[in-house]
Amino acid sequence: MDERRSAPRVEHQIPVVVKERQRSFIVHTKNLSASGAYCTFANFVAPMTKLQVNLQLDQLGRPQTIACQGIVVRVNPPSFRRRCSAYDVAIFFNDLSDQDRTAIARYVLRHLRASTSG
């Protein structure tokens, strides 16, 4: 299968505060890149839903908060199921400053290097 992603991603769990309309909740990333995150949600969120996303990166001992808007681009399973307790959600960061995108890219590369050198 060809890799379609344009940005490297790292398998890493980072807490993320997500706000959808008036509802806020905390999820954890399964993986992260400078273009988006793949997370597990307890509730179904429909594709194309706009989210406010806040994640906190550990930048060499200094916390850095990244705040941006994201759009749900994929959900698995793809529809609401009563017996489903978790949904894997792909979020595309559609409103991210160049500075924040660079910070995430550096974080990802640092953790990719650490995982391959150890």
Residue pairs with C-beta under 8 A, 6 or more apart in sequence:
5 33
5 35
6 35
7 33
7 34
7 35
7 105
7 108
8 33
8 105
8 108
8 109
8 112
9 31
9 32
9 33
9 38
9 108
10 31
10 32
10 33
10 107
10 108
10 111
10 112
10 115
11 30
11 31
12 29
12 31
12 32
12 111
13 28
13 29
13 30
14 28
14 29
14 32
14 37
14 55
14 56
14 57
15 26
15 27
15 28
15 55
15 56
16 26
16 27
16 28
16 29
16 37
16 39
16 53
16 54
16 55
17 24
17 25
17 26
17 53
17 54
17 55
18 24
18 25
18 26
18 27
18 39
18 41
18 51
18 52
18 53
18 54
19 51
19 52
19 53
19 54
20 45
20 49
20 50
20 51
20 52
25 41
25 42
25 43
27 39
27 40
27 41
27 42
27 89
28 39
28 40
29 37
29 38
29 39
29 55
30 38
30 39
30 40
30 88
31 37
31 38
32 38
32 55
32 104
32 107
32 108
33 104
33 105
33 108
34 93
34 96
34 101
34 102
34 104
34 105
34 108
35 92
35 93
35 101
36 70
36 73
36 90
36 91
36 92
36 93
37 53
37 55
37 70
37 90
37 91
37 93
38 88
38 89
38 90
38 91
39 88
39 89
39 91
40 86
40 87
40 88
40 89
41 86
41 87
41 88
41 89
42 85
42 86
42 87
43 87
44 75
44 79
44 80
44 81
44 84
44 87
45 51
45 72
45 75
45 87
45 89
46 72
46 75
47 72
47 73
47 74
47 75
47 78
48 71
48 72
48 73
49 71
49 72
50 69
50 70
50 71
51 69
51 70
51 71
51 72
51 91
52 67
52 68
52 69
52 70
53 66
53 67
53 68
53 69
53 70
53 91
53 93
54 65
54 66
54 67
55 65
55 66
56 63
56 64
56 65
56 66
57 63
57 64
57 65
57 66
57 103
57 104
57 107
58 64
58 107
59 103
59 106
59 107
60 110
64 103
66 96
66 100
66 103
66 104
67 100
68 93
68 94
68 95
68 96
68 97
68 100
69 93
69 94
69 95
70 91
70 92
70 93
70 94
70 95
71 91
71 92
71 94
72 89
72 90
72 91
73 90
73 91
73 92
74 89
74 90
75 87
75 88
75 89
75 90
76 87
76 88
77 84
77 87
93 101
96 104
